[in-house]
Amino acid sequence: MNQYFSEMTEAIKENRGLVLQYVGDTVNSASRISGLTREFSCDVILSQTTHDLLTGSFEMERLPPVKVKGKKEGLSVYKLAG
């Protein structure tokens, strides 16, 4: 297992077998962003990274930067337009 993967995952042994639990900054940010859908009344909120990967494939609208727990600076987020 490579070091990056080791830092991003933690194996937990439970009664029924092995379960992978994902931890780290990326996972925490994704969780915080997904919780913003109610605030912005939309089904999907995209991070800056996802926006950059999808540019040209979908029409997206930039939302105001959001302050989330665990981050010093606001995150750039987007919603799908139309």
C-alpha positions, 0 to 999 in steps of 0.5 A: 500500500503506498504512503498516500493511500495509507494516509487517506484510509484507515482499516477497521476490523469489525465483526463482519469483516474489513471496512475501509473508512476514508479520512483526510482533508479531501474527504472532510472538505467533500463532506462539508461541501455536500452539506451546503446543498440545503443552504444554496437550495440545489442538489449538487455543489462542486468543489474548485477541483471538480469544476476545473475537471468538468469545465466545458462539459457542463454549465456551472455557476460560481457561488460565494466562497464559503467558510467551512470548519477546518479551513482557514480560507473560504472554499470556492464552490459552484452549482450546476446551472440550468 
